[in-house]
């Protein structure tokens, strides 16, 4: 499987937002993340980095 886990940086630490993420897409200035089960979250963040070998999506909250 090639899904990733999405994390948001809060207080300098990575906080897990969602596992088994399949899709990340823009949504009116936010990001919509969707996992393989169809669960969705919209967060006010931007992509900081993608660690594809480690299956990690690192996000940072927008101010």
Residue frames as qw, qx, qy, qz and C-alpha x, y, z in Angstrom:
[[0.000, 0.888, 0.460, 0.000, 0.00, 0.00, 0.00],
 [0.452, 0.299, 0.022, 0.840, 1.13, 3.53, -0.71],
 [0.270, -0.871, -0.312, -0.266, -1.02, 5.54, 1.66],
 [0.351, 0.335, -0.405, 0.775, 0.54, 8.08, 3.97],
 [0.362, -0.669, -0.557, 0.334, -0.18, 9.51, 7.38],
 [0.139, 0.739, 0.104, 0.651, -0.87, 13.24, 7.64],
 [0.527, -0.457, -0.414, 0.584, 0.62, 15.25, 10.49],
 [0.065, 0.903, 0.114, 0.409, 0.23, 18.90, 11.40],
 [0.489, 0.139, -0.431, 0.745, 2.97, 20.81, 13.22],
 [0.408, -0.808, -0.209, -0.371, 1.62, 22.19, 16.51],
 [0.522, -0.813, 0.251, -0.053, 3.85, 23.63, 19.22],
 [0.072, 0.708, -0.694, -0.110, 6.88, 22.33, 17.30],
 [0.405, -0.136, 0.901, -0.071, 5.67, 18.73, 17.35],
 [0.332, 0.020, -0.722, -0.606, 4.06, 16.51, 14.73],
 [0.496, 0.101, 0.614, -0.605, 0.44, 15.73, 15.64],
 [0.144, 0.139, 0.917, 0.345, -1.28, 12.92, 13.73],
 [0.430, 0.209, 0.021, -0.878, -4.30, 14.16, 11.81],
 [0.876, 0.236, 0.089, -0.412, -5.24, 11.12, 9.73],
 [0.442, -0.318, 0.805, 0.235, -3.84, 7.72, 8.74],
 [0.496, 0.276, 0.784, 0.250, -4.15, 5.91, 5.42],
 [0.249, 0.727, 0.041, -0.638, -4.43, 9.18, 3.48],
 [0.635, 0.313, 0.613, 0.351, -5.08, 8.65, -0.20],
 [0.289, 0.691, 0.356, 0.560, -5.94, 12.18, -1.38],
 [0.260, -0.566, -0.222, 0.750, -4.91, 15.73, -0.46],
 [0.281, 0.556, 0.498, 0.603, -6.65, 18.48, -2.39],
 [0.055, 0.035, -0.160, 0.985, -7.14, 22.25, -2.11],
 [0.159, -0.641, -0.744, -0.102, -10.50, 23.40, -0.75],
 [0.096, -0.912, -0.225, -0.329, -11.13, 27.19, -0.67],
 [0.034, 0.791, -0.416, 0.449, -7.76, 28.02, 0.87],
 [0.684, -0.446, 0.514, -0.262, -7.77, 24.94, 3.08],
 [0.238, 0.326, -0.891, -0.210, -6.71, 21.35, 2.53],
 [0.878, -0.086, 0.082, -0.464, -9.11, 18.44, 2.31],
 [0.042, 0.401, -0.915, -0.005, -7.54, 15.12, 3.25],
 [0.871, 0.020, -0.054, -0.488, -9.32, 11.88, 2.46],
 [0.335, -0.411, 0.848, -0.017, -8.31, 8.40, 3.53],
 [0.190, 0.097, -0.893, -0.395, -8.90, 5.05, 1.85],
 [0.008, 0.387, 0.888, -0.247, -12.08, 4.54, 3.90],
 [0.018, 0.668, 0.507, 0.544, -13.66, 7.77, 2.63],
 [0.395, -0.756, -0.335, 0.400, -13.19, 9.70, 5.88],
 [0.381, 0.640, 0.115, 0.658, -12.50, 13.39, 5.23],
 [0.390, -0.704, -0.259, 0.534, -11.12, 16.34, 7.15],
 [0.350, 0.784, 0.106, 0.501, -10.71, 19.93, 6.05],
 [0.588, -0.593, -0.166, 0.524, -7.96, 21.81, 7.83],
 [0.174, 0.983, -0.045, 0.030, -6.67, 25.36, 7.53],
 [0.642, -0.523, 0.432, 0.358, -3.12, 24.37, 6.66],
 [0.546, 0.730, -0.352, -0.211, -0.54, 24.22, 3.92],
 [0.974, 0.053, -0.095, 0.199, 1.84, 21.46, 2.91],
 [0.304, -0.853, 0.401, 0.135, 5.22, 21.86, 4.57],
 [0.064, 0.510, -0.824, -0.239, 6.80, 18.69, 3.19],
 [0.940, 0.094, -0.081, -0.317, 6.11, 15.27, 1.72],
 [0.226, -0.522, 0.822, -0.003, 8.24, 12.38, 2.92],
 [0.801, 0.213, -0.294, -0.475, 7.18, 9.80, 0.37],
 [0.513, 0.255, -0.807, 0.143, 9.64, 7.09, 1.42],
 [0.027, 0.006, -0.775, 0.631, 8.39, 7.43, 5.00],
 [0.188, -0.529, -0.763, -0.322, 4.73, 7.78, 3.89],
 [0.233, -0.583, -0.455, 0.632, 4.35, 11.10, 5.73],
 [0.138, 0.712, 0.320, 0.609, 2.56, 14.31, 4.80],
 [0.374, -0.367, -0.399, 0.752, 3.70, 17.19, 7.00],
 [0.020, 0.781, 0.416, 0.465, 1.33, 20.17, 7.21],
 [0.268, -0.144, -0.386, 0.871, 1.61, 23.49, 8.97],
 [0.043, 0.764, 0.610, -0.205, -1.35, 25.51, 10.14],
 [0.241, 0.553, 0.209, 0.770, -2.01, 28.81, 8.40],
 [0.196, -0.312, -0.471, 0.802, -2.18, 31.86, 10.64]]
